[in-house]
Amino acid sequence: MSIESYIINDMEICQVTDKIGDLKEKFNELTYSHLPVGKEDVYLGCISENDVRCFNSEKTISDYQYALEGFYARLSDNWLETLETFAQQQTNILPVLGLENQYLGYLELSDILHQFNETPFLNEAGGIVVLEKGSLDYSFSEIGQIIESQNARISGMFVSLQENDLTQITVKVNASGLNEILQTLRRYGYTIISEHQEDLYSKNLKERSRYLDKYLNI
């Protein structure tokens, strides 16, 4: 999906000659983590509120040009690419540039998150399963084949965590009964991280654990 319809044009780009004191006032009025800075209409980078609060109000942005962060989006970017930039830069505003780096406007994080909320991954009914396996051992195609072999379909799948040579994969499955899917995934060496009411394997483990505790306490 194109980001063009989400571009906002109600704020002019800050100029590198603007005083820091003026930026502090702008941040007081706005809820953005950053503001775009340029020389005329050519984008130079974004300046963060945290940095501006520490700078001398009588100086200009040009005195602190080293602090500008050069993140942006292009018109050709899709919403998922921009969401990645938002996350990586820890910002809630993203300037959009033309082919010659001219400032066209900006995106708000809330608008892009709304688009994500409208995807089948979040919007359609189904169950979310979190799997774990060795980082060199898992396969998206294998996970897909396992789930589809149980007459279910995948609405979305992504890597949600990588740590200590283990990878966690979050999967949205459009099926109400997950027990057979979970058991098959385990047979292929996947650990189920998420908890599910219909997981008979997990229920049996809990019952055996309670029985063992009761036996040991006799």
N, CA and C of each residue as an Amber inpcrd file, in Angstrom:
protein
   654
   0.8310000  -1.1950000   0.0000000   0.0000000   0.0000000   0.0000000
   0.8680000   1.2480000   0.0000000   0.5020000   2.2290000  -0.8170000
   1.2500000   3.4720000  -0.9250000   1.0550000   4.3250000   0.3280000
   2.1110000   5.0660000   0.6880000   2.0250000   5.9400000   1.8600000
   1.5430000   7.3440000   1.4850000   1.3460000   7.5790000   0.1890000
   1.0630000   8.9470000  -0.2650000  -0.1750000   9.5440000   0.3990000
  -1.2020000   8.7230000   0.5930000  -2.4430000   9.2360000   1.1820000
  -2.2950000   9.5700000   2.6590000  -1.1860000   9.1550000   3.2880000
  -0.9700000   9.4170000   4.7100000  -0.0360000  10.5970000   4.9650000
   0.4640000  11.2230000   3.9080000   1.3880000  12.3540000   4.0800000
   0.6300000  13.5700000   4.5940000   1.1690000  14.2140000   5.6210000
   0.5660000  15.4130000   6.2200000   1.4160000  16.6210000   5.8260000
   0.7480000  17.7010000   5.4450000   1.4550000  18.8880000   4.9420000
   1.2020000  20.1350000   5.7730000   0.8150000  19.9690000   7.0310000
   0.4290000  21.1350000   7.8260000   1.5830000  21.7570000   8.6090000
   2.8210000  21.2700000   8.3900000   3.9540000  21.8010000   9.1420000
   5.1320000  22.0310000   8.2090000   5.6070000  23.2510000   8.1710000
   6.7680000  23.5580000   7.3490000   8.0310000  23.0000000   7.9930000
   8.9920000  22.7060000   7.1610000  10.2580000  22.2040000   7.6570000
  10.9950000  23.3060000   8.4110000  11.6170000  22.9660000   9.5300000
  12.4200000  23.9380000  10.2720000  13.6610000  24.2820000   9.4570000
  14.1050000  25.5280000   9.5700000  15.2910000  25.9510000   8.8330000
  16.5250000  25.8700000   9.7150000  17.6450000  25.5580000   9.0910000
  18.8850000  25.3900000   9.8320000  19.3030000  26.6790000  10.5330000
  18.7330000  27.8100000  10.0870000  19.0470000  29.1070000  10.7000000
  18.1270000  29.4460000  11.8740000  17.1370000  28.5830000  12.1560000
  16.2020000  28.8470000  13.2570000  16.9180000  28.7690000  14.6040000
  16.4430000  29.5670000  15.5460000  17.0220000  29.5390000  16.8940000
  16.5210000  28.3210000  17.6790000  17.3850000  27.8310000  18.5310000
  17.0450000  26.6950000  19.3800000  15.8630000  27.0440000  20.2860000
  15.8240000  28.2710000  20.7510000  14.7110000  28.7090000  21.5980000
  13.3720000  28.5670000  20.9060000  13.3410000  28.8490000  19.5880000
  12.0980000  28.7090000  18.8240000  11.6870000  27.2350000  18.7180000
  12.6830000  26.3610000  18.5850000  12.3850000  24.9280000  18.5290000
  11.8330000  24.4270000  19.8530000  12.3620000  24.9410000  20.9470000
  11.8560000  24.5410000  22.2620000  10.3820000  24.9110000  22.3960000
  10.0200000  26.0810000  21.8860000   8.6140000  26.4950000  21.9290000
   7.7520000  25.5850000  21.0610000   8.2840000  25.1840000  19.8940000
   7.5310000  24.2880000  19.0260000   7.2800000  22.9410000  19.7020000
   8.3220000  22.4250000  20.3410000   8.1620000  21.1440000  21.0340000
   7.1700000  21.2530000  22.1900000   7.0900000  22.4290000  22.7940000
   6.1110000  22.6390000  23.8670000   4.6840000  22.5270000  23.3410000
   4.4930000  22.8930000  22.0650000   3.1610000  22.9190000  21.4650000
   2.7920000  21.5870000  20.8080000   3.8130000  20.7890000  20.4470000
   3.5870000  19.5580000  19.6920000   3.8980000  18.3240000  20.5410000
   3.5220000  17.1850000  20.0200000   3.7840000  15.9190000  20.7360000
   4.7800000  15.0500000  19.9860000   5.5280000  15.6400000  19.0750000
   6.4720000  14.8720000  18.2680000   7.8060000  14.7030000  18.9780000
   8.4500000  13.5740000  18.7120000   9.7630000  13.2930000  19.2950000
  10.8790000  14.0000000  18.5370000  10.6250000  14.3350000  17.2700000
  11.6070000  14.9800000  16.4090000  10.9300000  16.0460000  15.5550000
  11.7470000  16.9130000  14.9670000  11.2660000  17.8640000  13.9700000
  12.2140000  17.8340000  12.7750000  11.6650000  17.8990000  11.5510000
  12.5180000  17.8890000  10.3630000  13.2020000  19.2380000  10.1610000
  14.4480000  19.1850000   9.7110000  15.2500000  20.3980000   9.5070000
  15.7960000  20.3940000   8.0880000  15.8200000  21.5780000   7.4680000
  16.3540000  21.6610000   6.1150000  16.9640000  23.0200000   5.8260000
  17.4900000  23.1250000   4.6280000  17.9720000  24.4080000   4.0980000
  17.0650000  24.7270000   2.9370000  16.1710000  25.6930000   3.1570000
  15.0400000  25.9490000   2.2680000  14.1810000  24.6840000   2.2300000
  13.9870000  24.0510000   1.0600000  13.1380000  22.8570000   1.0110000
  13.9400000  21.5600000   0.9830000  15.2600000  21.6510000   1.0450000
  16.1050000  20.4510000   0.9860000  16.3190000  19.9150000   2.3990000
  15.9530000  18.6790000   2.6010000  16.0060000  18.0490000   3.9140000
  17.4400000  17.7630000   4.3360000  17.7700000  18.1040000   5.5910000
  19.0980000  17.8350000   6.1440000  19.0750000  16.7340000   7.2010000
  17.9660000  16.6200000   7.9140000  17.8690000  15.6170000   8.9640000
  16.8240000  16.0180000   9.9840000  16.6280000  15.1710000  10.9800000
  15.6900000  15.4550000  12.0670000  16.4630000  15.7650000  13.3440000
  15.9000000  16.6460000  14.1510000  16.4950000  16.9650000  15.4370000
  15.5320000  16.5210000  16.5310000  16.0620000  15.8860000  17.5600000
  15.2010000  15.3120000  18.5940000  14.9160000  16.3170000  19.7050000
  13.7650000  16.1450000  20.3300000  13.3930000  17.0170000  21.4440000
  14.3970000  16.8680000  22.5860000  14.8380000  15.6440000  22.8610000
  15.7900000  15.4290000  23.9600000  17.0620000  16.2330000  23.7710000
  17.5490000  16.2990000  22.5290000  18.7560000  17.0880000  22.2480000
  18.4890000  18.5780000  22.3880000  17.3710000  19.0240000  21.8230000
  17.0510000  20.4500000  21.8340000  16.9530000  20.9800000  23.2590000
  16.4010000  20.1900000  24.1690000  16.2560000  20.6260000  25.5610000
  17.6070000  20.8930000  26.2240000  18.6680000  20.2810000  25.6750000
  19.9990000  20.4350000  26.2680000  20.8190000  21.5490000  25.6110000
  20.3040000  22.1020000  24.5050000  21.0840000  23.0870000  23.7540000
  20.8080000  24.5070000  24.2250000  21.7340000  25.4020000  23.8890000
  21.6320000  26.8350000  24.2180000  20.5430000  27.4870000  23.3740000
  19.5830000  28.1040000  24.0260000  18.4350000  28.6890000  23.3260000
  18.8210000  29.8170000  22.3900000  19.9420000  30.4810000  22.6430000
  20.3510000  31.6260000  21.8310000  21.0760000  31.2220000  20.5600000
  21.4820000  29.9720000  20.4860000  22.1820000  29.5110000  19.2890000
  21.1850000  29.0110000  18.2430000  21.6930000  28.7360000  17.0450000
  20.8320000  28.2450000  15.9680000  21.0780000  26.7610000  15.7380000
  20.1950000  26.1740000  14.9430000  20.3470000  24.7470000  14.6540000
  21.6830000  24.4640000  13.9820000  22.1600000  25.3970000  13.1660000
  23.4330000  25.1950000  12.4650000  24.5890000  24.9630000  13.4270000
  24.4860000  25.5200000  14.6420000  25.5370000  25.3000000  15.6440000
  25.5430000  23.8570000  16.1500000  24.4400000  23.1530000  15.9430000
  24.3200000  21.7730000  16.4270000  23.9780000  20.8180000  15.2830000
  24.4360000  21.1610000  14.0830000  24.0670000  20.3670000  12.9070000
  24.5530000  18.9130000  13.0090000  25.5830000  18.7060000  13.8230000
  26.1020000  17.3450000  14.0260000  25.0670000  16.4280000  14.6760000
  24.0710000  17.0200000  15.3420000  23.0760000  16.2260000  16.0680000
  21.9060000  15.7830000  15.1860000  21.8690000  16.2500000  13.9310000
  20.7630000  15.8790000  13.0500000  20.8170000  14.3930000  12.7030000
  19.6640000  13.7550000  12.7010000  19.5410000  12.3380000  12.3670000
  18.8940000  12.2090000  10.9890000  19.5340000  11.4610000  10.1170000
  19.1400000  11.4780000   8.7030000  18.1250000  10.4510000   8.2660000
  17.1170000  10.1610000   9.0540000  16.1060000   9.1780000   8.6340000
  14.9700000   9.8610000   7.8880000  14.3270000   9.0930000   6.9880000
  13.2490000   9.6380000   6.1580000  12.5520000   8.4910000   5.4300000
  11.4860000   8.8180000   4.7210000  10.7980000   7.8630000   3.8490000
  10.7260000   8.4670000   2.4500000  10.6130000   7.6040000   1.4700000
  10.3960000   8.0190000   0.0850000   8.9550000   7.7020000  -0.3090000
   8.4820000   8.3710000  -1.3520000   7.1260000   8.1130000  -1.8300000
   6.9420000   6.6640000  -2.2670000   8.0250000   6.0420000  -2.7160000
   7.9480000   4.6650000  -3.2000000   7.9240000   3.6420000  -2.0700000
   8.1900000   4.0650000  -0.8280000   8.1870000   3.1340000   0.3020000
   6.7670000   2.6480000   0.5910000   6.6520000   1.4200000   1.0840000
   5.3400000   0.9540000   1.5310000   5.2230000   1.1410000   3.0380000
   4.0250000   0.9280000   3.5520000   3.7670000   1.2440000   4.9660000
   4.5740000   0.3640000   5.9110000   4.8870000  -0.8790000   5.4970000
   5.6420000  -1.7750000   6.3680000   7.0970000  -1.3070000   6.4920000
   7.6600000  -0.7960000   5.3910000   9.0200000  -0.2490000   5.4450000
   9.0820000   0.9660000   6.3650000   8.0550000   1.8060000   6.2960000
   8.0540000   2.9880000   7.1610000   7.8800000   2.5920000   8.6220000
   7.1000000   1.5610000   8.8780000   6.9190000   1.0900000  10.2520000
   8.2530000   0.6120000  10.8250000   9.0570000  -0.0340000  10.0080000
  10.3850000  -0.4730000  10.4390000  11.2680000   0.7290000  10.7780000
  11.1950000   1.7850000   9.9690000  11.9900000   2.9870000  10.2410000
  11.5440000   3.6630000  11.5260000  10.2430000   3.7580000  11.7340000
   9.7270000   4.3110000  12.9880000  10.3200000   3.5810000  14.1930000
  10.3240000   2.2440000  14.1200000  10.8130000   1.4360000  15.2400000
  12.3090000   1.5960000  15.4340000  13.0580000   1.5570000  14.3510000
  14.5170000   1.6420000  14.4530000  14.9790000   2.9890000  14.9830000
  14.2950000   4.0580000  14.6010000  14.7030000   5.4070000  14.9850000
  14.0200000   5.9060000  16.2560000  13.0920000   5.1140000  16.7850000
  12.3550000   5.4810000  17.9980000  11.7720000   6.8930000  17.8720000
  11.0220000   7.0610000  16.8110000  10.4120000   8.3520000  16.5100000
   8.9230000   8.1710000  16.2680000   8.1610000   9.2470000  16.3830000
   6.7340000   9.1880000  16.0480000   6.4020000  10.0910000  14.8610000
   7.4450000  10.5780000  14.1660000   7.2670000  11.4030000  12.9820000
   8.3350000  11.0190000  11.9660000   7.9390000  10.9520000  10.6990000
   8.8670000  10.5180000   9.6640000   8.7240000  11.4090000   8.4300000
   9.7540000  12.2260000   8.1180000   9.6910000  13.0910000   6.9360000
   9.6200000  12.2640000   5.6530000   8.9050000  12.7550000   4.6740000
   8.8110000  12.1200000   3.3610000   9.5080000  13.0250000   2.3500000
  10.4020000  12.4390000   1.5570000  11.2170000  13.2160000   0.6290000
  10.9320000  12.8410000  -0.8170000  11.1400000  13.8240000  -1.7020000
  11.0740000  13.5860000  -3.1340000  12.4020000  13.0680000  -3.6500000
  12.5020000  12.9260000  -4.9620000  13.6970000  12.3550000  -5.5710000
  14.9430000  13.2010000  -5.3430000  14.7750000  14.5110000  -5.1910000
  15.9120000  15.3980000  -4.9770000  16.0030000  15.8460000  -3.5210000
  15.5060000  15.0010000  -2.6420000  15.5530000  15.2170000  -1.1880000
  14.7730000  16.4470000  -0.7360000  13.8180000  16.8710000  -1.5500000
  12.9650000  17.9700000  -1.1240000  11.9120000  17.4560000  -0.1380000
  11.6140000  18.2620000   0.8480000  10.6670000  17.8920000   1.8970000
   9.2460000  17.9860000   1.3540000   8.4990000  16.8810000   1.4280000
   7.1310000  16.8270000   0.9070000   6.0760000  16.8580000   2.0060000
   6.4770000  16.5670000   3.2270000   5.5470000  16.4590000   4.3410000
   6.0560000  15.3870000   5.2880000   5.1590000  14.8460000   6.0970000
   5.6040000  13.8540000   7.0830000   4.5090000  12.8280000   7.3540000
   4.9140000  11.7280000   7.9490000   3.9950000  10.6770000   8.3910000
   3.9490000  10.6540000   9.9070000   2.7940000  10.3080000  10.4560000
   2.6640000  10.1040000  11.8940000   2.6100000   8.6090000  12.1850000
   3.2780000   8.2090000  13.2410000   3.3150000   6.8010000  13.6140000
   1.9110000   6.2420000  13.8320000   1.0400000   7.0110000  14.4430000
  -0.3120000   6.5250000  14.7510000  -1.0740000   6.1360000  13.4890000
  -0.8660000   6.8640000  12.3860000  -1.5490000   6.5470000  11.1330000
  -1.0560000   5.2210000  10.5590000   0.2580000   4.9860000  10.6380000
   0.8140000   3.7550000  10.1010000   0.4110000   2.5590000  10.9680000
   0.3730000   2.7530000  12.2920000  -0.0830000   1.6810000  13.1800000
  -1.5430000   1.3380000  12.9120000  -2.3440000   2.3450000  12.5840000
  -3.7500000   2.0960000  12.2520000  -3.8510000   1.2020000  11.0260000
  -2.9840000   1.4450000  10.0410000  -2.9840000   0.6050000   8.8480000
  -2.6240000  -0.8350000   9.2040000  -1.6570000  -1.0080000  10.1200000
  -1.2780000  -2.3470000  10.5700000  -2.4520000  -3.0350000  11.2630000
  -3.2120000  -2.2630000  12.0350000  -4.3730000  -2.8250000  12.7460000
  -5.4420000  -3.3290000  11.7880000  -5.4320000  -2.8130000  10.5520000
  -6.4360000  -3.2100000   9.5750000  -6.0290000  -4.4540000   8.7930000
  -4.8330000  -4.9710000   9.0140000  -4.3870000  -6.1590000   8.2830000
  -5.0760000  -7.4000000   8.8350000  -5.1810000  -8.4660000   8.0200000
  -5.7830000  -9.7130000   8.5030000  -5.0770000 -10.2840000   9.7320000
  -3.7810000  -9.9780000   9.8870000  -3.0450000 -10.5110000  11.0300000
  -3.6890000 -10.0990000  12.3490000  -4.1740000  -8.8630000  12.4180000
  -4.7900000  -8.3880000  13.6560000  -6.3070000  -8.3330000  13.5690000
  -6.8260000  -8.1730000  12.3690000  -8.2420000  -7.8540000  12.2190000
  -9.1320000  -9.0840000  12.0790000  -8.5830000 -10.1930000  11.6120000
  -9.4000000 -11.3920000  11.4020000  -9.3510000 -12.3160000  12.6140000
 -10.4030000 -13.1100000  12.7640000 -10.4650000 -14.0650000  13.8720000
  -9.4370000 -15.1680000  13.6670000  -8.9750000 -15.7370000  14.7580000
  -8.0020000 -16.8190000  14.6890000  -7.1680000 -16.8920000  15.9540000
  -6.1940000 -17.7760000  15.9580000  -5.3270000 -17.9430000  17.1170000
  -3.9030000 -17.5360000  16.7950000  -3.2160000 -17.0000000  17.7940000
  -1.8130000 -16.6210000  17.6380000  -0.9480000 -17.6260000  18.3850000
   0.0110000 -18.1850000  17.6730000   0.9170000 -19.1910000  18.2290000
   2.3440000 -18.6520000  18.1650000   3.0620000 -18.7620000  19.2780000
   4.4710000 -18.3530000  19.3160000   5.3250000 -19.6080000  19.4230000
   6.1860000 -19.8180000  18.4420000   7.0360000 -21.0000000  18.3590000
   8.4850000 -20.6400000  18.6390000   9.2720000 -21.6240000  19.0180000
  10.7020000 -21.4020000  19.2100000  11.4820000 -22.5960000  18.6790000
  12.5960000 -22.2730000  17.9930000  13.4690000 -23.3080000  17.4800000
  14.8470000 -22.7030000  17.2510000  15.8570000 -23.5440000  17.0500000
  17.1960000 -23.0670000  16.7630000  17.2140000 -22.1590000  15.5440000
  18.0220000 -21.0970000  15.5990000  18.0240000 -20.0940000  14.5320000
  18.4060000 -20.6730000  13.1770000  19.1440000 -21.7720000  13.1600000
  19.5310000 -22.4030000  11.8970000  18.6120000 -23.5530000  11.5110000
  17.6320000 -23.8410000  12.3560000  16.8080000 -25.0300000  12.1460000
  15.3820000 -24.7400000  11.6850000  14.8670000 -23.5520000  11.9520000
  13.4710000 -23.2820000  11.6150000  13.3310000 -22.9390000  10.1300000
  12.1300000 -23.0950000   9.6330000  11.8470000 -22.7810000   8.2410000
  10.4140000 -22.2840000   8.1120000  10.2380000 -21.1270000   7.4980000
   8.8930000 -20.6100000   7.2770000   8.0780000 -21.5800000   6.4090000
   8.7250000 -22.1260000   5.3900000   7.9880000 -23.0350000   4.5060000
   7.5530000 -24.2880000   5.2450000   8.3990000 -24.7860000   6.1550000
   8.0420000 -25.9630000   6.9410000   6.8680000 -25.6540000   7.8690000
   6.9300000 -24.5020000   8.5540000   5.8330000 -24.1090000   9.4430000
   4.5350000 -24.0070000   8.6550000   4.6170000 -23.3920000   7.4690000
   3.4310000 -23.2490000   6.6340000   2.8550000 -24.5890000   6.2200000
   3.7170000 -25.5100000   5.8310000   3.2560000 -26.8380000   5.4140000
   2.6120000 -27.6000000   6.5700000   3.2040000 -27.4770000   7.7700000
   2.6450000 -28.1680000   8.9470000   1.2370000 -27.6580000   9.2430000
   1.0930000 -26.3490000   9.2630000  -0.2030000 -25.7560000   9.6000000
  -1.2420000 -26.0490000   8.5210000  -0.8520000 -25.9440000   7.2540000
  -1.8070000 -26.1810000   6.1700000  -2.1680000 -27.6590000   6.0420000
  -1.2870000 -28.5460000   6.5260000  -1.6110000 -29.9770000   6.5110000
  -2.7450000 -30.3090000   7.4700000  -3.0200000 -29.3950000   8.4040000
  -4.1110000 -29.5750000   9.3660000  -5.3600000 -28.7800000   8.9460000
  -5.4450000 -28.4800000   7.6410000  -6.6010000 -27.7750000   7.0720000
  -6.7980000 -26.3850000   7.6810000  -5.7110000 -25.7190000   7.9970000
  -5.7660000 -24.3490000   8.5040000  -4.9690000 -23.4460000   7.5620000
  -5.1790000 -22.1500000   7.6910000  -4.4740000 -21.1850000   6.8590000
  -3.7480000 -20.1890000   7.7550000  -2.6670000 -19.6320000   7.2180000
  -1.8780000 -18.6290000   7.9450000  -2.2730000 -17.2310000   7.4930000
  -2.6110000 -16.3720000   8.4710000  -2.9340000 -14.9780000   8.1690000
  -1.7040000 -14.0810000   8.2500000  -0.6640000 -14.5430000   8.9100000
   0.5610000 -13.7540000   9.0280000   1.5960000 -14.5080000   9.8370000
   2.8710000 -14.2110000   9.5770000   3.9450000 -14.8900000  10.2980000
   5.1800000 -13.9960000  10.2550000   5.8460000 -13.8400000  11.4160000
   7.0620000 -13.0340000  11.4550000   7.9700000 -13.4860000  12.5970000
   9.2540000 -13.1650000  12.4700000  10.2230000 -13.4430000  13.5280000
  10.0470000 -12.3920000  14.6150000   9.6940000 -12.8120000  15.8220000
   9.4030000 -11.8770000  16.9030000  10.5410000 -11.7350000  17.9020000
  11.5030000 -12.6810000  17.8750000  12.6380000 -12.5900000  18.8120000
  13.7610000 -13.4960000  18.3350000  14.9960000 -13.0010000  18.4370000
  16.1830000 -13.8160000  18.1840000  17.1540000 -13.6060000  19.3350000
  17.4860000 -14.6960000  20.0410000  18.3210000 -14.5700000  21.2280000
  18.9800000 -15.9090000  21.5330000  20.3010000 -15.8650000  21.8070000
  21.0480000 -17.0700000  22.2000000  20.8510000 -18.2340000  21.2280000
  20.9840000 -17.9480000  19.9390000  20.8720000 -18.9590000  18.8770000
  19.4770000 -19.5810000  18.7850000  18.4930000 -18.9690000  19.4240000
  17.1080000 -19.4090000  19.3110000  16.2790000 -18.3200000  18.6540000
  15.3100000 -18.7380000  17.8800000  14.4260000 -17.7930000  17.1960000
  12.9820000 -18.0880000  17.5670000  12.2470000 -17.0290000  17.8870000
  10.8090000 -17.1650000  18.1370000  10.0480000 -16.6300000  16.9260000
   9.0540000 -17.3880000  16.5010000   8.2220000 -17.0090000  15.3540000
   6.7810000 -16.8930000  15.8150000   6.1590000 -15.7800000  15.5100000
   4.7550000 -15.5650000  15.8470000   3.9040000 -15.8150000  14.6030000
   2.8920000 -16.6660000  14.7550000   2.0510000 -17.0660000  13.6310000
   0.5880000 -16.8180000  13.9710000  -0.1530000 -16.2240000  13.0310000
  -1.6070000 -16.0690000  13.1710000  -2.2800000 -17.1390000  12.3120000
  -3.0680000 -17.9960000  12.9620000  -3.7090000 -19.1220000  12.2850000
  -5.2200000 -18.9380000  12.3210000  -5.8690000 -19.0470000  11.1770000
  -7.3310000 -18.8510000  11.1430000  -8.0510000 -20.1710000  11.3800000
  -7.7980000 -20.7400000  12.5480000  -8.4600000 -21.9860000  12.9450000
  -8.8460000 -21.8910000  14.4070000  -9.9850000 -22.4680000  14.7660000
 -10.4480000 -22.3970000  16.1510000  -9.7890000 -23.4710000  17.0180000
  -9.6290000 -24.6980000  16.4840000  -8.9980000 -25.7720000  17.2330000
  -7.5270000 -25.8850000  16.8840000  -6.6700000 -25.6440000  17.8510000
  -5.2300000 -25.6080000  17.5710000  -4.4860000 -26.8430000  18.0650000
  -5.1500000 -27.7200000  18.7980000  -4.4310000 -28.8170000  19.4520000
  -3.6190000 -29.6660000  18.4800000  -4.2330000 -30.1050000  17.3710000
  -3.5330000 -30.9590000  16.4070000  -2.3540000 -30.2130000  15.7750000
  -2.5440000 -28.9220000  15.5170000  -1.4620000 -28.1150000  14.9450000
  -0.2970000 -28.0350000  15.9200000  -0.5870000 -27.7930000  17.1910000
   0.4650000 -27.6720000  18.2030000   1.2250000 -28.9840000  18.3580000
   0.4960000 -30.1100000  18.3690000   1.1570000 -31.4110000  18.5240000
   2.0690000 -31.7150000  17.3320000   1.6050000 -31.3740000  16.1310000
   2.4100000 -31.6240000  14.9340000   3.6590000 -30.7490000  14.9290000
   3.5110000 -29.5070000  15.3290000   4.6710000 -28.6160000  15.4010000
   5.7030000 -29.1520000  16.3870000   5.2440000 -29.6910000  17.5090000
   6.1700000 -30.2650000  18.4990000   6.9150000 -31.4670000  17.9190000
   6.2040000 -32.2860000  17.1220000   6.8520000 -33.4600000  16.5310000
   7.9720000 -33.0580000  15.5760000   7.8670000 -31.8460000  15.0390000
   8.9110000 -31.3340000  14.1480000   9.9560000 -30.5090000  14.9000000
   9.9360000 -30.5840000  16.2210000  10.9860000 -29.9620000  17.0120000
  10.7550000 -28.5280000  17.4220000   9.5270000 -28.0070000  17.2140000
   9.2220000 -26.6330000  17.6160000   8.6990000 -26.6190000  19.0540000
   9.2110000 -25.7120000  19.8430000   8.7100000 -25.5060000  21.2040000
   7.5930000 -24.4770000  21.1500000   6.4850000 -24.7490000  21.8250000
   5.3520000 -23.8120000  21.8530000   5.5370000 -22.8920000  23.0580000
   5.7440000 -21.6280000  22.7970000   5.9670000 -20.6480000  23.8600000
   4.6410000 -20.1050000  24.3990000   3.6960000 -19.8910000  23.5100000
   2.3940000 -19.3510000  23.9170000   1.5630000 -20.4260000  24.6050000
   0.6090000 -19.9830000  25.4300000  -0.2820000 -20.9010000  26.1380000
  -1.6480000 -20.9190000  25.4670000  -2.2400000 -22.1330000  25.3950000
  -3.5180000 -22.2920000  24.7090000  -4.4200000 -23.2180000  25.5130000
  -5.6680000 -22.8130000  25.6650000  -6.6330000 -23.5960000  26.4310000
  -6.8270000 -24.9900000  25.8370000  -6.7500000 -25.0820000  24.4920000
  -7.0210000 -26.3530000  23.8220000  -5.7940000 -27.2420000  23.6870000
  -4.6840000 -26.8680000  24.3150000  -3.4330000 -27.6170000  24.1990000
  -3.4530000 -28.8020000  25.1680000  -3.8080000 -29.9940000  24.6820000
  -3.9290000 -31.1810000  25.5290000  -2.5770000 -31.6120000  26.0810000
  -1.5130000 -31.4190000  25.3110000  -0.1660000 -31.7870000  25.7790000
   0.1970000 -30.9760000  27.0140000  -0.0780000 -29.6810000  26.9690000
   0.2240000 -28.8110000  28.1100000  -0.6320000 -29.1770000  29.3100000
  -1.9050000 -29.4970000  29.0510000  -2.8010000 -29.8900000  30.1480000
  -2.3080000 -31.1650000  30.8150000  -1.8780000 -32.1370000  30.0190000
  -1.3930000 -33.4010000  30.5800000  -0.1440000 -33.1910000  31.4260000
   0.7470000 -32.3190000  30.9670000   1.9560000 -32.0250000  31.7360000
   1.6070000 -31.4140000  33.0890000   0.6510000 -30.4970000  33.0960000
   0.2500000 -29.8490000  34.3480000  -0.3820000 -30.8550000  35.3050000
  -1.2230000 -31.7610000  34.7510000  -1.8600000 -32.7650000  35.5980000
  -0.8190000 -33.7150000  36.2100000   0.1660000 -34.1140000  35.4130000
   1.2170000 -34.9940000  35.9270000   2.0570000 -34.2880000  36.9840000
   2.2930000 -32.9920000  36.7630000   3.0660000 -32.2220000  37.7330000
   2.3210000 -32.1240000  39.0580000   1.0180000 -31.8840000  39.0010000
   0.2100000 -31.8190000  40.2310000   0.2060000 -33.1780000  40.9490000
   0.1140000 -34.2570000  40.1510000   0.1150000 -35.6030000  40.7450000
   1.4450000 -35.8840000  41.4270000   2.5650000 -35.4780000  40.7780000
   3.8800000 -35.7030000  41.3530000   4.0500000 -34.9160000  42.6330000
   3.5940000 -33.6620000  42.6450000   3.6870000 -32.8360000  43.8560000
   2.9060000 -33.4900000  44.9930000   1.7180000 -33.9900000  44.6730000
   0.8840000 -34.6300000  45.6800000   1.5560000 -35.8760000  46.2210000
   2.1760000 -36.6730000  45.3450000   2.8660000 -37.8960000  45.7560000
   4.0520000 -37.5850000  46.6680000   4.8290000 -36.5520000  46.2720000
   6.0210000 -36.2030000  47.0590000   5.6750000 -35.6600000  48.4370000
   4.4660000 -35.1130000  48.5520000   4.0540000 -34.5160000  49.8320000
   3.3690000 -35.5080000  50.7580000   3.2210000 -36.7430000  50.3050000
   2.5830000 -37.7700000  51.1810000   3.5220000 -38.1300000  52.3230000
